[in-house]
Structure formats: C-alpha cells, structure tokens
C-alpha cells in the first residue's frame, strides 16, 4: 500500500507527540508507552500507560486513548480514526482496535515479547475477524525503542542489576 504524499511527515509528527506522552509515563514510573487517536487531522484522544498508578490491568496507553476518543466523538465506532502508539499493541489492545473499528494503526517499535499486530500474532489483519486495519510500523522505531530500553535499564539498576 502506498502512503499518501506527506503521510510519513504526519505519522512522524504524531509519533513524536506519543513519545512525549511516553516520557511522561516514564517520569511517573510507568512503562513508557504513549498513544493518541487522530480524526480528520485533530487529536481526539490520548493516553499513556497508567497500570501502576491506577492499579488497573486495563490502563494501557492505547485503551486510554481509545476511550477518550470515543468520549470526544460521542461514539464507540472509531471509523475514520488512526491510532498512533510508540510500541506494537498487545493482544488486548489489538483486539480493542478491531472492535472499535479504527481504520489505521501506526506504531514505532515492534514488541517481540507481547506484540499482537505482527510479532506474535496478526490480530489487526486477521481475515477471520469482522474488521481489519491498515498498518504502518517502524515509524521512529529507534527513538521509540530507545525510550523503552532506557527505562528498563534504569529499572534493572535500581533493582540491583537483575533482569
């Protein structure tokens, strides 16, 4: 699939906004993942991981951004929307993208341990499901991966070097 002219610039700009959200998460001791939802060029939802802060297993960046977008738009069907996120979504979040009917997903770093878009599964493109997304991966991949690597390196240091 060819990207429309200027799409990469828009994708990079939105992923940079997600990176800022990821840094906010890291500053609060959360795994640094940031996400936002774009509809007709306007950010209608955003979020970052808050599982530890909220003591909520569902408080992933993607789910927070989707919930805010649904509230902003006044509908659960998020057709016409693109979700941007710094890390490949997990099975839960990929399923939410399909169920919310999001049109497009753009993510930075692959997640070989939990990614359900391309790494461990293909939830967002599975022909057996009722909806499929257009997927763009690897946008600002190095920066998105670096923020996660730095976070986990600091965590290991604080815990005395264990993995």
C-alpha positions, 0 to 999 in steps of 0.5 A: 500500500502506498502512503499518501504524499506527506503521510510519513511527515504526519505519522512522524509528527504524531509519533513524536507527540506519543513519545512525549506522552511516553516520557511522561509515563516514564517520569511517573514510573510507568512503562513508557508507552504513549498513544493518541487517536487522530480524526480528520487531522485533530487529536481526539484522544490520548493516553499513556500507560497508567497500570501502576498508578491506577492499579488497573490491568486495563490502563494501557496507553492505547485503551486510554486513548481509545476511550477518550476518543470515543468520549470526544466523538460521542461514539464507540465506532472509531471509523475514520480514526488512526491510532498512533502508539510508540510500541506494537499493541498487545493482544488486548489492545489489538483486539480493542482496535478491531472492535472499535473499528479504527481504520489505521494503526501506526506504531514505532517499535515492534514488541517481540515479547507481547506484540499482537499486530505482527510479532506474535500474532496478526490480530489487526489483519486477521481475515477471520475477524469482522474488521481489519486495519491498515498498518504502518510500523517502524515509524521512529522505531529507534527513538521509540525503542530507545525510550523503552530500553532506557527505562528498563535499564534504569529499572534493572539498576535500581533493582540491583542489576537483575533482569 
